[in-house]
């Protein structure tokens, strides 16, 4: 039997072409998916595995310096440290030889697989972005802040002076009374040394149970609950609304001020990759990202667990 000379296989070439098509489908699906987290949490890039953020604390208003006397001495001190870690998240999706060979609608299959991979990548951002809110009432690691209290707590305190502040609202349905109470709580907040925060409401983040109630409260011209001629003063604050599908508690809600109190740190955005498993004759296409989230300056947000 004559020797076979120059026998080659185009398996790798065909596999790589399929893999590239799947990468394109994955990227398209990821980019076209609506991203709710961008309206819920500040997104920042990082090149650190662990990021630490310290809040410094200082004095109140200047004191009078009378003639021929020295100025009063004051202090500048370190507050609590908030830590956020990023993690690597990924999926590998193999396409076996049998699946390629006997899948008559290969193009449709590739698009569908890409849609699922793109969805998985986007879901990681959504779940991680909502983590500070979904775990905002937990004081266990890693959700507690530097002061060992939950994100939303009645036992926050400033490190330098020991003054307490509360950003945990009394658990209640989101209605006119509880919304008014939240606004009053926010504008009354004080920093260390009894300094007013200059707290301005910007947005309410809410889940499914309040999908109709929040717009009614924010947009009604008259009293949103009695419909009488009383003017709806809540409109004066110009508060925005942000609905989320990813709240683990459908009736909890958060009122944010104009200053951020949580961040989604992105070490590596969503990327696709490919390789070939020659022994199994499989194509592997993967997608990955690296993110983490946390909270800080907790008084900038008020949390209500609902009922």
Phi, psi and omega in degrees: 000126183292148179291145176275119183251135174071025179289126180230168176232143177258017181305311183299318180296315179296317181297316181295322177298316177298318181297319179296321177297321179291322177299317179297316180297321180295313180298319179296316180296319180295314183292328185275353181280134177297140185243097182289329186301333182294338176266002185246329187217145177290127182258126181224150176271155178213153173241021181244141174291317178237125180248129179245135182233121181254136174262120178273152182235145185214190189278174177271206185297153177303144175261158183293138172249109182280168185301133175062032175232159178280152176293149176297142176275140180233194185222159172221117188227164179277137174264205181280152179259130175254133184244140176226132178246143175260152178231157176268130178237138183200160171224137167254131179241105179282144171242108185288164176300318182296320180295319180289319186292319188251010173267104187290334180250068186300318182298317179296319179299315181299316180297316180295319178296320178297321178298320180291318179295317178297321178297318180299319180296317181292322180298326178299318177296319182295312182292319179290322178296326180273351184305316180300326179280317180295334179247019187290347181252011180257133178256015178269157178293142003263022188271341180290155177273186181297336179271010179070006179263161176294162176310309176256115189210155174264007184232030172289151177208150176278139187293322187282326186243344181078002179296138183265154171213156185236126172240014175262116181278152176299126185303123182197156172300152177283103179217184184301317182295312183289328178291319176297320179297320179297316179298319179293321178298316182297311184288345180266356184296144179236146175271192175299151182060030174061032181273127177300145183281338190058057186276124180234121181294138179237319191206148170247126175258128187212162181251199192300322184294339183247019185296333177260326186293314183299310177302323179297315182294323185276334189251342183298135178285317178263180179309118187290349183248330180254338180071015179274191187277006176292131181289140179278095185293341180299331179300332183296337184277347178059039184286135177273169179231145177222110176277145175228137174276355192248019176284131180283346177231110191295340182250003174285152179212155185229135173252118180261146173272183180288347178259136184289155176225008177207154183217144172256114182265129183246111177274328180210120179291178182294126181225148174251157178211167182213153170200166183243131173264094185300320184297322181264356183057040181248148169262135175240123173243133182234163176221143183211159168205166181226114186217164174200160181217157180195180181235162181197169181040057192302334182292350180284353179224146178241134184244138177232126182283352186070193182236000000 
